[in-house]
Amino acid sequence: MIVPGPDFLSLVGWVILAPVTTAALLLLFGKRLESLSFFGRRVEGWTGWLAVLAVGRAFVGAVAIFFEILSREHHDRSFVVEVYEWISVGSFSVSIDFLIDPLSATMLLVVTGVGLLIHIYSIGYMKGDEGFPRFFAYLNLFMAAMLILVLANNLLLLYVGWEGVGLCSYLLIGFWFGRSAAANAAKKAFIVNRIGDFAFLIGIFVVASAVGTLTLGQVNEQAGAMTAGIATVASLLLFAGATGKSAQIPLYVWLPDAMEGPTPVSALIHAATMVTAGVYMVARLSPVFEASGETALMVVGYIGAATALWAALMACAEYDIKRVLAYSTISQLGYMFLAHGVHAYSAGIFHLVTHAFFKALMFLGAGAVMHALAGETDMRKMGGLRKVMPIVGWTFMLGWLAISGVIPFAGFFSKDAILASAWVDGQYVLWGIGVVTAFLTAFYMSRLYLRVFEGRTKVPEGVHAHDAPWTMAAALVPLALLSLVGGIINLPNALTLEHWLEPVLGESHVPHGLTPWVLAGIALLVAAAGILLARSLYVSRAGSLRRRRLYARAPWLVTAARNKFYVDEIYGGGIVLPLKGAATWAADVFDRRVVDGVITGSGRVIARSSERLRGIQTGYVRNYAATFLVGVVVVVSVLLARVTT
């Protein structure tokens, strides 16, 4: 039976349990299973197909959930799947319940659909790696944690998934833990996220104390009863958690270093799982943010806009192909938070969906380039690869045009929806930052594409470039098509994404009349300008001269951008080193001299006292009798003195 029936409990079990059980199986018995022979022949990599099958089953369940909800009336598309009561203390209780509604169904399709393609791609990419079964176990576990997060019906269960994706990101970023760079990147991601997660947990406590429940539906219904001050505190704490998971200022620094993990991991983190968690959470709890007045949403919007611009500037000067894409993800996530900040939650989710298509495509394309060039990531050592890698080149081109905002590609529609929403909300500063960022996005992505895939063919010495194998191409081609046509999901028709999400996120406000056409035209012109500037600098004959002239105008800016504006150094010198110094002092001075000194000193005092006192115990009866006699004389003398006085 392909679909396990219309019962939502069965469907949810189908979606979550498949990757969970496969992850457990591969973690416990992966190496043994990989070494099995079938009919006397060993099939290399078949455990990876077990993981693919598990995610495929989850995707089938997600599709079934979508069509089951779609068949219901517009106002009757929210269901709670009750599993069992988890915690019960007095009147307070928390259950293992899952929420199925248009928002969670949309996220399910994105997570399982894109995740399935990344799993298929990984079969070819990780072929021959000694940790092959372990890698797919982690991937399946990552999927399961994200699915729990988006399906959770209460904040506590959501937090379980929230921490689960954090753990899996640590395991996968540091998958090649024998390399110090990978191990350090994993630790950095884990520690930075602990800061945000701590704030997120406190935010959950504030919400629970304010409304007396952790159930998402009840929290959103009672959010209006919260005072503006409490709602602001709760919202900002929750958003602090989102800045960690979704890599926003000031906790974005972990994401570029996360590129040390295998490329499919980067694609999964950036497109379908971890970094989208914060965007989803803010949209899901939008009534709490609304209850704070404009304060919390203004912070969300401006942090998102500032992050989008900041990351785009760094991407313009980066040479590592994966790091350019990493900064691009940080920037595009900023766009999504900008949308949330202007009450355009549906537009933010729309961009989340389209971004999943073209960002997964480009990461997997970058992985195919690295696979063909023996792990090389420096764009300066590449060129003209579309001629020798046509599948990778042409599919990457579609992703490049989509993220650059060229019509009719998916990114044009979702990015234009965000900019239009900022304009109609009267947030002209945010709109302006978004437009500048759109120009920079088109520039740095064109810079990447043109340097790597166009011009004279150039590959590292001793490397024979080859196109992607079929397992990689099987993921690249569908993602390329989705990057091309993905924008249609929000075009005005019977089922637009905004209309689909309306029961959860409310009605969207979009400009009418001539305004949307003018705004769309500006966005398109900005994208064209960015592409043309990149072409003039990196394709034309006078490009190198123009680059030198441009660098001469603001060398300090280019140098700062190439050094990530020295944020890591500032954090290192201002936070990490002082904390390390304090920890060293606590370990070497306070612990050894004070704590250990008190304990060992007390022992020495007792030992010395015992050494002296034990001289009293000679073992001779005459000594004890003499001591007794002295004691009697002293006592009698004291008594006589009292009587005579």
N, C-alpha and C positions, 0 to 999 in steps of 0.2 A: 504494500500500500504506500503510495508516494506521499500523500498528505494524511496525517493522522487524525482526520476528522475535524469538525467545526468546534469541538470543545476547546476553550481557551487554555484550560489547565494543561491539556495534552500538547497544545501548540507551544506554550511557554516551556514546558519540559523538553519538548523536541528541540527548541532553539538553544536552551542553556545546557542541558545535560550532554548533548552530543560532543561539544568541544571539551567539557569538563572531564567526562569519562575517558576520552581519547588522550587528553593531557596526562591524566593519572596513569593510564596504560603505558604511554611512552616514557614517562619519567621512571616508572618502576621496572619496565621490561624492554625498553627501547632497543638497547644494544643486542639483547638476545633475539628479539623479533627481527632486527635487521640482518642478523646472521643466519636466519632460517633459509632452508632450500626448498624449492617447490619442484617436485618431479625431478629431483637430482640437480636442479639448477638454482643458483642464488640470484635473486632479483634485487639489484642494487636500488636503494631509495624507495622501496615499497612502503616503508613506514611513513614517509612523507605523504603518500597518497591516502593513507589512513586519516591523516590530519586534514587533507583536502576534502575527503568524504565527510568528515565530521562537520566542517564549515559549510559544505554543500547542503547537508541535512538542515543545518541552522538557517541557511538562506531559503530553502524550500518552506520551512516553518514561518519565516518572516513574510514571504510572499503570501502564504495562506492567511496569515493574520491580517495583512493589508487588504486582501480581497474580502475577507470576512467583515472587516470594519466598513469597507466601501459599500457593501451590500446593505448596511443599516442606514437609517435616516440621519440627516446631518446633525441633529441634536442628540442622537442616541449612539454615539461612537466612543464612549468611554466605559471601560470595564475594569474591575479589580478582580484579579485571580487570587483567591485566598488559599494559602497552603497550610500554615499552622501558626499558632501563637508562639512567639519567640520569648518575649519578656513580659511579665505581669507583676507589677508592684502597686498594690492598692488600686487606685483608680487609673493608674498609668499603665499602658500596655503597648507593646510593639509586636507586630506580626511579620512573618515572612510572606508578604503580599507583593504582587506584581501589577503594575498599572499599564493597561493597554489603551491607548488613545491615538489620535492622528500624529502627535509629536513623537511618541515612543515608536510607533510603527514606521515613521519616516527614518528615525535613527537606526532602527533594526535593519531596514533595507540597505542603508548606507554602510553600516558596520559589516554586515554579513556579505553583501554584494561585493564591495571593494575588497574586503578581507579575503574572500574566496579567490579573487583574481591574484592577489598578492601571494596567497598560499601556492597557487599553481605556478606562478613565476619562481617562487623559492625552490621548487623541485630542481630546476635547472641551475639556479644561481648557487645553491649550497651543495651541489653534487660533489661527492668526494670528500666533504668535510667530515672529520672524525666525530664531531658532535652533532651529526645530522639528526638523529632521533630526538636528542635533547632540544635542539633548535625548534623543531616542530611541536614538541611538548610545550615549550614556552609560548610559541605563537598561539596555540589553541587555548592555553590558560589566559593569555592576554585577551583573546576574543571573549572568553567566558566572563572575565571581570568587567569588560566594557558592556556586555549585554546585561549583566546584573545592574550596572550603574544606570543604564537608560530605561530599564524596566522597573526599577525599585519604586515602590509606592510610599516609602517613608524615608526620611533623611538618614536614619541609622543604616538601613540596608544600602542606600545610595552611597554612604560613606564606606561601607565594606567594598563595594565596587570601585570607589574612588581610590582607596588604598591598594586594592588589587592591581589596578592598572599601573600605579606607582611602583609596586613591587616588580611586576613583569617588565616594565621599562628598565629597571635596574638590572634585571637578569639578562635582558636582550642587548642593551647597550654595552654591557660588559661581557657579552657572550664569548668573545675572544679574550678572556681575562689574562691570558699569558702575556698580552701586550700591555705595557704600563699605561699607555694613552687610553686604551679602552677601559681598563680598570678605574683609572682616575675620572674619566668621563661618567662612568656609572655612579661612582660615589658622589660626584658633583651633582648629578641629576637627583639622586636620592636625597641628599642633604638640603639642596635648595627647595625641593618639593616639601620637605618636612616643615619648613618655615610656613609656607602657604597652608599646608594641611593642618597645622596647629591653629592658625587663625580660623580656618574653615570649621574645625571642631568646636572652637569657642562660639562661633556664629551659630552652630546648631544648638548649643546650650542656651544661647540667648533667645533663639526662636522658640525652643521648647518651654522655657520659663515664661515667655510672653503669651503664648497661645495655648500652652498645656497639652500639646500633641506634636508628634513628629510626622503624622500622615500628610502627604503632600497636598491632597485635596483639601483637607481641613485647614492646613497652614495657609493656603492661598485664599480660602473663603474667609478666614478670620484675620487676614493680614490688615484689612481696613480698620480693625478695632485696635491695632497697635498704635501707640503714640508715634509721632514723627521721629522723635529722638531715638526711641528703641528700634524702630524700623531702620533708621539710618545706621545705627551701630551694627545691627544684625546684617544689613545689606553689605556694608563695607567689609565686615569680617568674612562673609561668604565670598565676596569678590576678591579679597586677598587670597583666598584659596584658589580662585580661578586664575589669578595672575601667576601662580606657581604652575598649575596644570597646563594652562594655555599659553604660558611663556610670554607674559606681558611685563612691562616696566613695573617694578624693578627686579622681577624674578625670572627674566627671560634668558639669563646667561647660561643656563644649562643646555638649552636646545642646540645651539651650534656645535657644542662639543659632543652631543649625542650622535653625531655623524660617524663616530668611531665604531659603532655597531654595524652589522651587516646591512647592506642597502635595503633589503626587504623590510627590515625592522624600521628603518627610517621612513619608508613609505607607509607602513602601518601606523606608526606613531603620528605622522604628520597628516595623514589623509582620513583615517577611519576611527582611530581610537583616542589615545590619551589627550592630545591637545584640544580635541573638540569637547572634552568633558566640561570645561569651564563655560564654554559658549552654551552648551545644552543646559547646564545648571542655572545660569542667569535667566535664560528663556523660560525654563520650567518654573522658577520662583519669581517671575516678573511681578506678580502682585505685591510681594514683599518689598521689592525695589520701588514700585510705584507708591507704596505707603509712606516712603520717606520724603515724599514731595519730589522736588527736582534734585536734591542734593546728591543722593547715591547714583542716580542715573547720569548726572552731569560728570561725576567722577569716572563712571564706567566709560562714557563717551569720550572724554578728553584723554583718559589713559589709553584707550584703544587708538585714538587718532595719533597721539604722540608716539605710541609704539609702532604704528604703521609707518610713520615718517622716519623715525629713528632707524628701524631695521632696514628700510629701503635705502637709506644713505649708506649703510654698511655693505649692503648687497652690491651697490654700484662699484665698490672698490675691491671686492673679494675675487680671488682667482680660483679657489677650490670649488669645483662644480657642485658638490653636495652642500657645501656651506652657503653658497648663493641660494640654493633652494631652501635651506634652513632659515636664512634671514627672510626669504620670501614668505615662508609659512608664518613666521612671527608677524610680519607686516599684514598678511591677509587675515590673520586672526584679529589683529587690531581693527581691521575693517568691520569684522563681525561684531566686535564690542562697540564700535562706533554706531552701528545700526541699533543695537540694544539701547545705547544711550539716548537715542532720539525716538524711542518707543517703537522702532520698526523691527520687532522680534521676528516676524515672518521673513523679512528681508535678510536678517542675520542668518537664519536657518537655511534660507535659499542659497546664500553664498557658501555656507558650510557644505551643502550638498554638491554644488558645482565645483567648489574647491577640492573636494574629495576626488572628483574625477580627474581634473587636470594635474593636481599635485601628485597623486599616486602615479599617474602616467609619466610625469617628468622624473620622479625619483627612480621609477623602474627603468626609464630610459637611461638615466645617468648610471644606474647599476649595470645596464647592458654595455655601456661605453667602458666602464671600469673593467667589466668582465672581458671585454675584447682587447683592452690595452694593458693587461697585466696589473690592474689595480691603480692605474694612474688617475689622478683627480685634478691635476693642474691644467687649466684651460689653455695656458700659453704653450703647452706641448701638444695641442690638438688642432685639427683644422680639416675641413672638407670631408668629414666622416659620413655625410649623407650619401656620398658616392660609393663608399665601401660597406656601409651599413644602412641600406635603403629602408628597411622596416623600422629600425630605431629612428632614423632621421626623419622620415615622413610622419611617423606618429608623434615624435617629440615636437615637430612643427605645429601640429594641431594643439598640443598643450600650451606651447609658447603663445600662439595667437589667442587662445582662450584666456590665459591669465593676463595678457596684455589688454584685454577688453575690446577686441576687434569683433565687429558684427559679422556673421550671425553666431559666433561661438558662445559657449555657455557663460564664460566669465563676463562678457559684455552685459548681459541681462541682469545678472546678480549684482555686479558692481554698480551698474547704473541705478538699480533699485535702491541701493544704500545711499548713494549720493542724492538721488531725488528725494528720499525720505528725510535726509538732513536738511535739504532746502525747504521742503514743505513744513518742517517743524520749526523753521526760523533759525536754525543753527548754522549761520552762514560761515562762521569761523571753521567749524567742523567740516562743512562742505568744501571750503577752500583747502584745508589740509588734505582732505580726501582727493581732491583734484590734483594737487601737487604730487601726492603719493602715487596716483594713477600714472602720471607722467614718468616718475622714477621707475615704477614697476615695468612699464613698457620699455624703458631704456635698458634697465639691467637684465631683463629677460631676453631682450633682443641681443644685447652684448653677449650673453651666454650662448644663445643659439647660433648667432653668426660666427662667433669665434670657434665653436666646436664643430659645427656641421656644414658651414659654407666656406668658400674660398679655396685656397690651395690645400690639397690633402697633406696632412702632417700627422705623423704618429711617432711615439717614442722609438728610439733606435732599437732594433732587434725584435720588434713586436709586429706580428701579422694580424691586422684588424679583421674581424669577422662579424657577420650579422648575428642577431640574437637567435638562439636555438628556438625550437617550436614551443617549448614550455614557456619561455619568456614572451614570445610573440603572441601566444594565446592570451596573455594578460594585456599586452600593449594595445592590440587592435581594438578590443571592446572599450577600453578606457579612452582611446582616441575618438571613437565614435560618440561616446558619451560626452566628451569634451566639446565635440562639434554640435550635437543636437540637444545637450542637456538643458539648455535654456528654455526649451518648449514646455517644461513642467510648470512654468509660471506665466505662460502666455495666456491671454484671456480666452478661455474656452470653458467647457463643461466642468473641468476639474483643475483649477489653478492651485498651486501650492499654498498661496495665501488663503484662498477659500477653504482648502483642506485643513489648514492649521487654525482657522478662525475660532473653532470651539474651544481651543486651548489657549491661544495667544491673543485672541481678540481681533478686532477689525483693523486692517491696515489702512493707513492714510497716505494716499498718493496724490501728486499734483494732477490737475486736469487742464484741458484746453491746450494751448500752445506751449506751456511751460515744460511738460515732460519731453517734448520734441527738442526744444532748445537745450535742455539739460543733457539729453542723450547725444545731441550733436557736439556739445562741448566735450563730453567724455570721449567721444570717438576722435575728435580732433586732437585731444591731449594724447591719446594712445598713438595716433599716427605720428605726432611730433616726437614722441619718445622713440619710436621705431626708426624714424628717419634720422634722428640724431645718432643713434647707435650705428646705423648703416654708414653714415658719413665718417664716423670715427674708426670703424673696424672693418669695413669692406672696401671703401674707396681707396684709390692710390695715395691720396694725401692724408689718409687717416692717421698715420703715425705722427705726422707733423702737427695735425690738429690736436691730437692728444697731448703732445708736449706743450703746445700753447695753452691748452686748457689747464693743464697741471701747473703751469707757471703762474696762472692767475690766482690760484688758491692752493698752493702746495700743502699748507697746514691742514686744510680740510681733507684732502685726499689721504695724507699721511695718518691723520687721526682716524678716518674711516677704516683704513687698512688695519689699524691697530685696535679696532672695535671701540674707538673713542676712550680707550684706556679704562673702561669700566671694570674689567677683570682686575687690572692693577689697583684701581681705587678700592674695590672690594677686598682685594688681597691685603693691601697695606692698611686700610682703615678698619677692616672687620676681622678678616681671617688671621692675620699675623698677631694683632692684639689678643684675640681669643686663644690662639696657640700659645702666646706668651703667658697668658693668664693660666692656661691649663698646665703648661710646663712648670710655672711657679707653684701651682697647687700640688702638682705631683712631686716635684723635687724638693720644695721648701716646706710648704704647709703640711703635706701628707707625711713626709719623712721626718721633718724636724718637730712639727707641732703635734700632729696626731700620733705618729709613731713615737715621738719623744715623750708625750704624756704616758703612753702605754708602757713603753720600755723603761721610762724613768720611774714609774710607779713600781714596776717589777724590781728595779734595782734597789729602790728604797726599802721595799719589803725584804729583799734578799739580804741587804746589809744589816737591817734591823734584826732579822732572824739570826744572822751570823753572830751578832753581839749578844743577843738574848739567850741563845742556846748555851752560852758559857755558864749560865746560872744552873743549868741542869747537868751537875757533875756526876751524879750517880752515887755519891757518898752520902750515907745516912746522917753522919755527923754534921755535914754542911746543911742538910735540910733541917736538922734539929736546931742548929744554931740560928738559922734564918727564922724558924718558927718562934724561937725564944725571943729574938729581936722584935719580931712582930707583936708578940704578946706584951712585951715591955712597953712598946710604943702605944698600943691600944690602952693598956692600964694607965699609963701616964696621962693620956688624953682624958680618960674618964675621971681620974683624980683631980686633974686641973679644972674640969667642969664642976665637980662637987665642991671643991674649996672656994670657987668663985661664986 
